[in-house]
Amino acid sequence: MVAGHVIRLGPGVALRIRRRPIATATVLAITASVLFVAALSTGDFAIAPVDVLKALAGSGDAGTTFIVRDLRLPRATCAVAVGIALGISGAVFQSLTRNPLGSPDLIGFERGASVGALIVITVLGGSGAAVSAGALGGGAVTALAVYGLAFRRGGTSGYRLILVGIAIGLLMVSLTDYLLARARIEEAQEATRWLLGSLNGRGWEDVTVLLLALALLLPAAIPAGRTLRALELGDETAHALGVRVELARLSLIGLGVALVAVSVVAVGPVAFVALTAPQIARRLARTPGPPLLCSALTGAVIMLAADLGGQHLLASTDLSVGVMTGAFGGLYLAWLLTTEWRAGRA
């Protein structure tokens, strides 16, 4: 039976349902759906939303179906999937560090994945699957370096992870500049375009790889919420609740880094989505920590809105999604730092 927002599943078993996060997730899902249809409707050739839905259902005319399914749908799907990956990754790291600045793009993991991919592009001359492997390897090496340097007897504190991560991130920026400086002009141009973070030219081959990776990673994120809530209570409390603290923390870091690497492989580094999505979701859902589902949906909304804005904000210029999220995220970061400073937390 249901008592308030507690669902009794059986003798001694109850599931607490919080209405506010569910309502927030519903609104975010509806918003993402509206933006998704808008992304399929707008462009050089405008298509009515009704015709978009017909094309998706397979009952539209051939021209409209081609534009919607083959040209616009892969791009919009890629935006949603990357937003979900970055939203969850940001929520995981901010929960682990218990700090709103504990975002993978601030503490070096996204930069590490980018450097791994750049090494493949500019040094090894690889492409496709090799770039994907380079991004995964770069993210993994960076994560191990940050974790190893931040580790102290008695645990790994959130502030140590953030400070060490920022230092490693600056090192990755230097390596990025070095790789671009030594590359041939054609490689440097290709790498620079990739580093902006863009959804341009994304096809079904990109979407397929991204969705397969998420199909493997997202099931691991489902039980992560309970572990994160335990870790947010402190290492001693989490240990008393039966959590193997350092093993759980290392596993969650691996999950977060994998999600970041997957997004970097798909569209290049996209700044600030992992930072802003969990914080916006937490404020909307009014939960103590970033909720994973709401963070994922918020990430999808941000990516879709940024891509639409980049395509249509300036009539003569198509801005990449990374430029749009960077502009929005920079303003948000300034506001967040000011708020944290005034609250005495920064």
C-alpha positions, 0 to 999 in steps of 0.5 A: 500500500502507499502511505504518503510517499512511502511504498510498502513492498512487503513485511519490513520492506518500504520504498521512500518516494519523494514527490519533488524529484519525481515531478522535477524529472517529469518536467525535465523529460517533457522539456527535453522532448520539446527541445528534441522535436524543435531540433528536428524541426528547425534548420535551413529547411523548416519542418512542422512538428507534426510532420517531424512526428510523422517522419519518425513514425515512418509515415512522412514523405521521402524528403522529410523523412530523409532530413529528419531521420538521416540528417537531424536525428543523429545530431539530436540523439547525440546531444541527448546522450552526451548530456546524460553522460555528462550530467551523471558524471558531474553528479557522481564527482560532486557527490564524491567530493561533497563540493559543487566545484568537484566537476570532471571538467574542472578537476582534469578528467575531461582534459586528460581524455582530450589529451589521450585523443590528441596524442592519437590524432597528432602523434600516431595519425590515428582516427575512429576507434583509435581516437576512442581508445586514446580518449579512454586511456587518457581519462583513465591515466589522469584519473589514476594520477589524481587518485594516487596523488590525492590518496592519504592514509585514512582516505581521500578527501574531496578537497584533495581530489579537487586541488590535485585535479585542478593541478593535473588539469593545468598540466593537461592544458599545457600538454594540449598546447604542446601537441597542437604546436608540434602538429602539422597544420592540417592535424592542428586544424582538425584537432582545434575543431575537435577541441571546440566540442561540436555536434556538426556532422555527427552520423549514426555511426557516432550515435551507435558507439555512444549508445552502446557505451551508455548501455554498458555504463548506465546500469552501473549508475543505477545502484551508485545512487545509494552508495553516493548517499552513504559516502556523503554522510562521511567515510566512518558512517559509510563504513558503518553502513557496510560500504567498502569506502575506498573501493566504492570511491575508486569504482565510482571515479572509474564510472564517472571517468568512463562517462566523460571519456565516452562524451569526449569521444563522441563530440569532443570536450564540452565544457561546464555541462558536468558542472552546471547540470547537477547543481541545477538539478539539485536546486530544482529537486531540492535534494541534499545532493545532486540526484542522478536522474534529474542531473542526467535529464538536465544535462540533456536539456542543456545540450539540446538548448545549447545546440539550438542556440548555437545554430540559430543565435547568430544568423550568419555563424553556426556556433559549436555546442562547446562554445555555447556551454562554455559561455553559459558555464563561465557565467554560472561558475562566476556566480557559484564561486561568489555564492560559495565565498559568501557562504564561507565554503570557498 
